[in-house]
Amino acid sequence: MAEELLYASTIAAMTTLASARRDWEEGRRRLAEAARDDARADALYRQREAVLEELRRRVGGVYTLAELVEVYAGAERWVLEVVEAQAPSRGWSQTAALAGDAAFHAYSLGARDYAP
C-alpha cells in the first residue's frame, strides 16, 4: 500500500512538472512570436525581466525544477502585481501571464536538475 501511494505521488509530481514545463515552453514561444512586433517587444521583455528578478528573489540561485514548480503554482497573483508595479504598459494585464511563463522557462534552464 505504501509503495502504491509513493508511486501515485511520484506520478502526480511528474505530471505537474511536465505540465508546467509545457506551459513555460509555450510562454517562451508565444512571447518570442509577439515580440516580433517591434512596438510590443520592449514592453514584453521588460515584463519578463521583472518576473525574472522576482524569481531570483523568491527562489534564489540554487534550485530544482520541483522547487520552481512549487513557486509557479502560486505565481498567478504575484506575477500580475510585479508586472503592474515594475513594468506596466498599455495592455500589460493581458500579457503579464505570457511574460510570466516565459520568465519561468528562462529560469528553469538554471535548475540543478534541468535536462532538455
C-alpha positions as CSV (number, residue, x, y, z in Angstrom):
1,M,0.0,0.0,0.0
2,A,2.8,2.5,0.9
3,E,4.6,1.7,-2.4
4,E,1.4,2.4,-4.3
5,L,0.9,5.8,-2.6
6,L,4.6,6.7,-3.2
7,Y,4.2,5.7,-6.9
8,A,1.0,7.7,-7.3
9,S,2.6,10.7,-5.6
10,T,5.6,10.4,-7.9
11,I,3.4,10.2,-11.0
12,A,1.4,13.3,-9.8
13,A,4.6,15.3,-9.3
14,M,6.0,14.3,-12.7
15,T,2.7,15.2,-14.3
16,T,2.7,18.6,-12.6
17,L,6.3,19.2,-13.7
18,A,5.6,18.1,-17.3
19,S,2.6,20.3,-17.4
20,A,4.5,23.3,-16.0
21,R,7.3,22.8,-18.5
22,R,4.8,22.7,-21.4
23,D,3.3,26.0,-20.1
24,W,6.7,27.6,-19.8
25,E,7.8,26.5,-23.2
26,E,4.6,27.7,-24.8
27,G,5.0,31.0,-23.0
28,R,8.6,31.3,-24.3
29,R,7.4,30.6,-27.9
30,R,4.4,32.9,-27.7
31,L,6.5,35.8,-26.2
32,A,9.1,35.4,-29.0
33,E,6.3,35.5,-31.6
34,A,4.6,38.5,-30.0
35,A,8.0,40.3,-29.7
36,R,8.3,40.2,-33.5
37,D,6.2,43.3,-33.3
38,D,8.8,46.0,-32.5
39,A,6.1,48.2,-30.9
40,R,5.4,45.4,-28.3
41,A,8.8,43.8,-27.9
42,D,10.3,46.3,-25.4
43,A,7.3,46.1,-23.1
44,L,7.1,42.3,-23.2
45,Y,10.8,41.9,-22.4
46,R,10.6,44.4,-19.6
47,Q,7.7,42.4,-18.1
48,R,9.7,39.1,-18.5
49,E,12.7,40.7,-16.8
50,A,10.6,42.0,-13.9
51,V,9.3,38.5,-13.3
52,L,12.8,37.0,-13.6
53,E,14.0,39.5,-11.0
54,E,11.2,38.4,-8.6
55,L,12.1,34.7,-9.3
56,R,15.7,35.4,-8.3
57,R,14.4,36.9,-5.0
58,R,11.8,34.2,-4.3
59,V,13.8,31.1,-5.4
60,G,17.4,32.1,-5.2
61,G,20.3,30.8,-7.2
62,V,20.3,27.1,-6.4
63,Y,17.0,25.3,-7.0
64,T,15.4,22.3,-8.6
65,L,12.7,22.1,-11.2
66,A,10.3,20.8,-8.5
67,E,11.0,23.8,-6.3
68,L,10.3,26.1,-9.3
69,V,7.0,24.3,-9.9
70,E,6.0,25.0,-6.3
71,V,6.6,28.7,-6.8
72,Y,4.8,28.5,-10.2
73,A,1.7,27.0,-8.5
74,G,1.1,30.3,-6.7
75,A,2.5,32.7,-9.2
76,E,-0.6,33.9,-10.9
77,R,-1.3,36.7,-8.4
78,W,2.2,37.9,-7.7
79,V,3.2,37.9,-11.4
80,L,0.4,40.4,-12.0
81,E,1.5,42.5,-9.0
82,V,5.1,42.5,-10.2
83,V,4.3,43.5,-13.7
84,E,1.9,46.2,-12.7
85,A,4.5,47.7,-10.2
86,Q,7.6,47.3,-12.3
87,A,6.8,47.1,-16.0
88,P,3.3,48.4,-16.7
89,S,2.5,49.3,-20.3
90,R,-0.6,49.6,-22.4
91,G,-2.5,46.2,-22.1
92,W,0.0,44.9,-19.5
93,S,-2.6,42.8,-17.8
94,Q,-3.2,40.8,-21.0
95,T,0.4,40.0,-21.4
96,A,1.6,39.5,-17.8
97,A,0.8,35.8,-17.8
98,L,2.7,35.3,-21.1
99,A,5.7,37.2,-19.7
100,G,5.5,35.1,-16.5
101,D,5.5,31.8,-18.3
102,A,8.4,32.9,-20.5
103,A,10.3,34.0,-17.4
104,F,9.7,30.7,-15.7
105,H,11.0,29.0,-18.8
106,A,14.2,31.1,-18.8
107,Y,14.7,30.5,-15.1
108,S,14.1,26.7,-15.4
109,L,17.3,26.5,-17.6
110,G,19.4,27.2,-14.5
111,A,17.8,24.5,-12.3
112,R,20.2,21.9,-10.8
113,D,18.3,19.1,-12.4
114,Y,17.4,20.8,-15.7
115,A,17.5,18.5,-18.7
116,P,16.1,19.4,-22.2
